[in-house]
């Protein structure tokens, strides 16, 4: 019935929906056709309208022409001239509307030349009228004829459209009739079907009502049966498993009752098993607890048999323990002792047989004579006896139990379960008792032996000692023999493993070597690819910033400078990548120079200010408390600061990024660069991570900020190399503060952990520098009357810095006796001020002083441009000669004998004052460089002597009066060190200043070795000549007036000649990159040089043959067809160009590239991007002799 109802409902709905869909579809198609028919009717009417309109325009044109001919009125011509254009529009519209009608298209094409001829005709008539106003000779008949022909065509087209219009109107009416009939038919069918199915559904509804009443009766009955089943289930859940159901019906509830019966039986069985298992576990645990503790075998046996009898409801029991080959009674329960049962042999009786078989034995159905259990009122016979062996690997005893009720299977299982535990407990107690017995026995034996030993000690002492030694030796030999055998076996095994490891290591070494070679080649190629375009950027941006043609405004010049500065920064990053392998290997090389803090701040401000403005944040630099000059590696310091500031700007969306430079408040020898931002901050758990290589605070693929994660890692390592550290303070969402602390004078920071500073970077002498407080005196003496108020212009002054009053007065008297004026400072903080005011010829300085130590005074004097040339003689009772000389003192006098050496001191001071010119020995293997350096020094009245061989240099030191040595470390290393060693070991030359001047990249190890001998190391750069002058002036104690020379006109002339060396010189630039050629050409043409170019080696050889007067060649080393190395060899193979200066220009900056270029034939070497100043310096050196 239910299915009939659903089927009727589904069928009626389906048929209704189907009829609805058919009628709707038919109506849609009919209406669509009706709309299309109406559209075509409109289309036809539009065609007729445009046709009539076009015809009317033609008629109006003809009328206007006739009106003009007749009247001559120009107003008629306006309509005439517009008619052709309007007509054309109507007929073009007709072409579009009839595009689907080929016959109409054909008629319109035929009509087009007729219209054009008609309008020509009209135009001709107008022209005739305009040419001859009086003569009326017009072809009106021809016009009528043409107009008739046009009207004929118009009618033909219109007739065709009228026929189409009738057909389309008829179609429209037909589709309208179809739609009406279809809708009426669909309504009738739907109404009939609805009536039929309404009757069938009503019938189904009545049947369902009767069925519902039957279901209500069944529901009541079912509820009662469910309530009965629910009560039974509740009883089962409470543990009552005796309930049962009387429902025998075979329906679902009857099946449920049967299932409940089965569940009851299953649960009853499970709970019984669980209860038995719990009973067993409880018994075992309780028995184990009874057996715990320090008990005798009798106490243990009593406790065990008592527990077993009580737990198993036994009436009596006895426990036997194995004693030799027999069993002895150890404990009993309701047991009456009997002599014949006190000891039982194995195999005797039930318990003896149990010991023999190792299994539990039982006796049932006993007779009245077998055994009886006594109690106060009489005796009772047991019905069940069991004997259980107690086994712990072997039999330790047995238990016999008797019960008047009988033992269940659960009791027997429990006894089997605990038998082993009891055996273990018995064995344990027996072993303990045995140990105590042995201990007592041993103790008794020991006492007896002690007595014997006392009696025989005097007689057998020597023999006993020898015996003990022999036994010890034998034991030691035996142990050594065993160890030796074991060692031999291990060595044999290790030898095999070592051989396998060596083979594996050899393979890995070869693979590592190959990887290293590939890495070097990759870095070299990458260097070339990056430096080549960067070369053009730097050169052209520099030319733009110089604005030699005065064509740029100030802002554009500033932009060019920013481009140049950014290019230099990019170059620094490239060098950083190339130096990555050096950092990993611990071979990063630094150059500690005097650096202006203002120059650093200016560079950083120009680089980051615009970037910060574009991002909408403030960038400020606070350097009010910064020292003017610090001693550090400028490039590496700026590299760290650029990384910290760029990170701060990158991670700051709003607010301020600041750089504050100040001296550490706790230590004035430390300068701190504090980079602070108001950015996103760094979580505490991420702070140690960011200093690791390739790590970032957010390293996910969805991170907001990019980057390699290498910058801070490199910055931290560079900070260590600068003998400093980076300290981080940050809170998430509040900003970060990175503090870079480095020494002001390049010495290691004391508070930095020693294991965090590279050992190779700390010079031994510096590490031995005494702690400053040790050399500061607590007592400040009274001032001494001196000559400070009697000094006139031209007087020679000596500054004495000494806190010992008596010694200072003696020095004052001696100084005055020698014809000098003396000024005495009794405290260290006065020294620099006095030296600046009185300009002394020499300074006598004690180390231990009030306020400031002699070390601090010496550093201040040497860092001040007005006082650094003054010779300082250290006087001290502390043995610090080597340290004093390294810090810049010219001599060290031991105080006990210092006064005796005063004449020698004043003689040296007098020599410095009176000597008109100073002499420098230059030992340089490249004569071009040596001559250029000598010429430069001569400009400042410093005479030079040039030697290219080591032997010649040593001879010159012995023969001539040399004041300073400049040594090029480009000569073979061994010979260079021989010179340094000879100078320092030669009596009289140990204090001779030595300056190492080299273009070679020195390793840390080499630098440390050189600093043992040399007073200064200068690396050849664009500004190295100026630094050389500063160093020479310092060591020769030249004041600024002497540095300027005696003849300003002569010096000016020499400097001008240096600048004019490049004038009209011809230079050949060989490079395969047109950008480099363009930028280098522009840079050199600014100095009036004649530039010729070549794009590869072959073309360069050809151009050199055509231009033999070429003065110098700038040769790129990486080119197609013929590279720079082959080109240099080809040039040198031609005798004409044997002495031609060839400067290698290469983007490769790897170790050994310079030597490779020189070996190929290059005269000198410069890397890309080309530093214009360095290039000009090289060109002046190599073109010096052609001036």
Secondary structure, DSSP 8 states (H G I E B T S, - for coil): -HHHHHHHHHHHHHHHHHHHHHHHHHHHHHHHHHHHHHHHHHHHHHHHHHHHHHHHHHHHHHHHHHHHHHH--THHHHHHHHHHHHHHHHHHHHHHHTTT-HHHHHHHHHHHHHHHHHHHHHHHHHHHHHH-SS-----HHHHHHHHHHHHHHHHHHHHHHHHHHHHHHHHHHHHHHHHHHHHHHHHHHHHHHHHHHHHHHHHHHHHHHHHHHHHHHHHHHHHHHHHHHHHHHHHHHTT-----------SHHHHHHHHHHHHHHHHHHHHHHHHHHHHHHHHHHHHHHHH-SS--HHHHHHHHHHHHHHHTT-SEEEEEEEETTEEEEEEEES----GGGSEEETTSHHHHHHHHHTS-EEEES--TTT--EEETTEEE--SEEEEEEEESSSEEEEEEEEESS---HHHHHHHHHHHHHHHHHHHHHHHHHHHHHHHHHHHHHHHHHHHHHHHHHHHHHHHHHHHHHHHHHHHHHHHHHHHHHHHHHHHHHHHHHHHHHHHHHHHHHHHHHHHHHHHHHHHHHHHHHHHHHHHHHHHHHHHHHHTTT--S-HHHHHHHHHHHHHHHHHHHHHHHHHTHHHHHHT------EEEEHHHHHHHHHHHHHHHHHHHT-EEEEEEEE--SEEEE-HHHHHHHHHHHHHHHHHT-SSSEEEEEEEE-SS-TTEEEEEEEE-SS---HHHHTGGGSTT--SS-STT-SS---S-HHHHHHHHHHHTT-EEEEEEETTTEEEEEEEEESSS---TTS-GGGS-GGGS-HHHHT---GGGGEES--------STTS--TT--EEEEE---HHHHHHHHHHHHHTT-EEEEESBGGGHHHHHHHH--SEEEEESSEESS-HHHHHHHHHHSTTTTTSEEEEEESS--HHHHHHTT-SEEEEHHHHGGGHHHHHHHHHHHHH---EEEEEE-S-HHHHHHHHHHHHTTTEEEEEE-SHHHHHHHHHHS--SEEEE-TTS-HHHHHHHHHHHHHSTTTTT-EEEEEESS---HHHHHHHHTT-SEEEE--TTHHHHHHHHHHHHHT--HHHHT-S-HHHHHHHHHHHHGGGTT-EEEEE-S-HHHHHHHHHHHHTTT-EEEEESSHHHHHHHHHH-TT--EEEEES--SSS-HHHHHHHHHHSGGGTT-EEEEEES--STTHHHHHHHHT-SEEEESS--HHHHHHHHHHHTGGG-
